[in-house]
Amino acid sequence: MQTAIVTDSNSGIFEKEASEKNVFVVAMPIIIEGKTYYEGVNLDHIQFFQVLANHRKVSTSQPSPFEVENLWNHIFELGYDEIVYIPMSSGLSGSCETALALAQDYHGRVEVVNNHRISITLKHSVEDAIGLRKLGYNAHQIKKRLEETAYNSIVYVGVSTLEYLKASGRVTPAGAAIGTILSIKPLLIIKGERLDAYAKVRGTLNCQRKLIEAMHLAVQELSKDGARLRISVTGSYENQEDTDKWVDLVRKSFDQYDVEYNPLTMSVSAHVGPCAFGMGISQAIEK
């Protein structure tokens, strides 16, 4: 039985890597001043981070049901017997619920995974699914394992500007004004379905240090039972120099791990703004 693995571009997986990993990707729509673009298709991350830095109006949307069904139908035409679809967390987008409704018309041939992840930890889930497929798991079995282990992951994101959190209503205008004057940098946590505040720190470097400290605690917690860990670093910097500084800081602090860098996906960047920085950790599924 041939099982296709499908995700969305919130995973940070795009055409070249998708081809190498033998997975399929639904591109997420990004609306910039009323015009729709598609993540990784006609809009790359550097372009998008520049859009954010220039304060242009940005919003996000879920893929249309037509686009999702078109891809699924194309996959079946290629000869696959079943699909396991791993979209971004249902707590942060309606795309998972839409996919679950669409899957009902496929009579068990499409399994939709709601494992409450986004960005770099969503990519970890796709990598787990690839490993399980190699072990002979079918779509239903892959879905079951991914959902069982959904909460064995954490993402931390540090924010350089309060402008975008204010726009989304997560920070009041008064709070944003005071925070800007005092150089307050929120540190956010994504664990499961919510984007929540973890700490408030004065200054970017202190916020980065606090994030790394929090991640070391997460490593201790998630490695207690001897599990293998996947650790990734991310950011929404528009220039390579700032990206390299952040990545180097992380890799020096976690030099015993193979830390992978991926740009912060657009659906998260649109809410936290440019020059954000983050890390994600997940337990790897071995069987």
Protein Blocks (a to p, Z undefined) as FASTA:
>chain_A
ZZdddddfklopafklmmmnopadddddddeehiacdehilocfklmmmmmmnopacddd
dddfklmmmmmmmmmmnopabdcdddddfklocklmmmmmmmmmnnopaccddehiahjl
mmmmmmmmmmmmmnopafklmmmmmmmmmmmcccddddfbfklmmmnopacfklmmmmmm
nopacddddehjaccdfbdcehjklmmmmmmmmmmmmmmmmmmnopacddddddddfbfk
lmmmmmmmmmmmmmmbccddddddfklmmmnoghiacdddddddfZZ
